[in-house]
Amino acid sequence: MDATALANAIAQGHTTASQVMDATLACADAQAGLGAVARLLPRDKIPAGIDGPFGGVPMLAKDLGSHAQGLAPSAGSEAMRARITDPPEDSDFFKGLRSQGLIPVGLSTTPEFGFALSSEPTNQPPALNPFDINLSPGGSSGGAAAAVAAGIVAIAHATDAAGSIRVPAACCGLWGLKPSRGATPMGPDFGNYLMGIVGEGVLARSLRDIAAAFAPFLPQGTAPKRPRIALAIPERCNTLQADAARQAAELFKAAGAIVIRQPAPDDLGRQAQTIAGQILAVSLAEWLDALGITDDEVSLLSAANATLGRAITGPQIFALSRRIQQISHAALSLFADVDAILMPILSGPPPPLGAFPTDHADVAGHLAKMEALAPNAAFANIAGLPALAIPLPTCGPTPTAVQLMGPRGSDAMLLALAAKITPPPIAYPAPIAGMPQ
């Protein structure tokens, strides 16, 4: 069951949009201890939905990225929340989502300024993994992933600057698309643009939900009749993650694809992680300074990262823009003989709570831990490539997901290619709130 099924139940009169909304808000309250929801709108402040493939379906906006009406994202920062006001209108991205009938009702939990692959904002409750509350649902869209996996909402907004859609998808067994650079709008304010490395999207329980959510932004696509897929597994991935990628490869082979082995783009991945780290530092410095947020109002890690950002010169930033284009160009060669690359997302299981503390100033060590958990994740961001998370069950306590990566602009092709396979279903911890049983 997914967001599409919930919308169909509303359209067919098996329930009403009002009943679904009441169930969603009640579920969010009942599962407050999960830490997935950072903020909910009062019932009387939630705008009515409109007709569309998701007519009447509630969703969460992420507390970072494009904004929804009445819900200014504060990036998991109390200092930022104190300085911003809620917008009277949707951003361009949320106008597209609302045109499909989705209704943003609140904000999902993120780490402070999105700078972690867990979602444990300073002085706020951490987001827990609903499959195992001792583990993280990932980051920085971890609250979104936890909310969807736990059934609070059927679909949730997510963003990805260095794996932040794909990592939570893998931690919670969800579908998610990190889109090509420029595929989705980031106006009118471009507050989370990050030199073009961020992609806006959603997390959901089904591929059809992902495709429907992206319909306002992507053209229709088709998959090659005999697609060629490269299977690339970094050596630092454990057996469970490697086996998941091989399982997905077998599903594509059974659907008629030609699967070949190809080395993982580890060198480009490490270069991309370094560039992404520098961009995040510069962005944070500009962000804090523009709002007048002082170092003593944020975590030690954020303060240290902002200090690094302020030390980067204009010529160095210009050089970063060139390196982005050079890596984007180098990525073209990876698809010279294949249509897509299939890789694990994680190197191992979801991280335990507390794996990414912020009470220290070791930015380099923090970035190294992020890269170790999600090898080559930043490569898709720096190169501007689309990457689709495909969920799979495992023999462990948590599911996972692998990623299917394509050339820039191949988003719709990846969706069509994934539609050729039927992965084994994920047994989520709870049904979706408001879904007729």
C-alpha positions, 0 to 999 in steps of 0.5 A: 500500500502506498500514497497512490492507493491512499488517494484511490481509496479517497477517490472511491469513497472508501474514506475521506480526505478529512478522515485521512488527515485526522488519522495522519495527525493522530498518528504523528502524535502517537508516534512522537517518540520516533522523532520523525516530525519536527513540527506540525501545522494546526489542523485549522491552518492546513490548506485544503487539497486539490484534485490530482493523482494524490488528491487528499494525501498528507505529506511532510516537507523536510526541515531543509530545502524548498519551502511549503506554504506556512512551513519555513524550514529551519534546518534543524537549528533553533537559532534559525527558527528564531530568525525566520518567518513562515512563507505565505506561498509555496516554493516552485517545487511545492507548487508542483507537488501540491498540483498533484494533490499532496498536502504538506502538513508539517516538517520532518526532522533533519540534522543541524544544517543537514550536515550528517547522515543521521538526523539528530538535531542539537537540543531536539529529539533524534529521529529513530529508525522504525525498524530498530529504534537503536539505529538511525533512519539516516540523514539528512532526510532521516525524519522523512524516511522514518515517517514514511516507513512508520506510516505517519505519512505515505510520502515525504519531501527529501533533499540530497546534497551528498546522499541525503535521499539515498542513505535514508532510503537504504536505512528504511527500505524506501524508494527515492530519486535524487534527480539530475542537476536542474531537473527540479525547480529550486526557486524562488529563493534558491536558499539550498542551491549549494552551487547546483549539487542538491536535488529535491525529491520525495521518499515513498513506499513505491516506484509509482509514487516516485514517478507520479510525484516527479510528473510535473518536473520530468518528461515521460521516458522509456527504457532501452529494449535491451538495457546494459547495466554495469554492476559496480560494488566498492570493496568496502561494502559488506556482504549484505550490501554487496549481495543486495546489489547482486540481487538487484542485478539478477532482477534486471537480468531476468527482465532482459538486461545485460549486466556487466561488472565494472569497477566502482568510481571510487577515485571520482567518489573521493574527489566528489566528497572533498568538493561537496565538503567544501561547498557545504562549509562555504554555504554554511558560513554564508548562511550563518553570517547572513542571518547573524547567527553566532558560533555559540548558537550552533554546535561545535561541529557547525561552528568549526565547519563555518570557520572553514568556509569563511577561510575559503577564498573567492578564487578557490570557490571559482576553482570549485565550480571548475572541478564540478564541471570536470567531474561532470565531464569525467562521468560521461565516460562511465556510460560509454558502453552502459545505460546505467550503473547499479551500486550499493548505497551503504557500506554496511547497516544503518548507523547506530544512534550517536554515530555522527555526534556534533559536540566536536570540531573534527570536520574532516573526521566527520566527512570521512565517516560519512563517506565510509558509510555511503561510498561514492554518494557525493559523486552523483551530486557533483556530477549532476547525475540522477540516482534512484534508490531501489529498496530490498529486504535483507536477512537482517533486522533492517531492509536496505536499498541499492542505487541505479545511476544514469547519465545526466538527464536520464531520470525518466529512463531510470524510472522506466528501467526500474519499472521492469523489475518487481523487488521483493516487498518490504514488511514495514513496521506499520500501515499508512495512517488513514489507509482503509484496512 
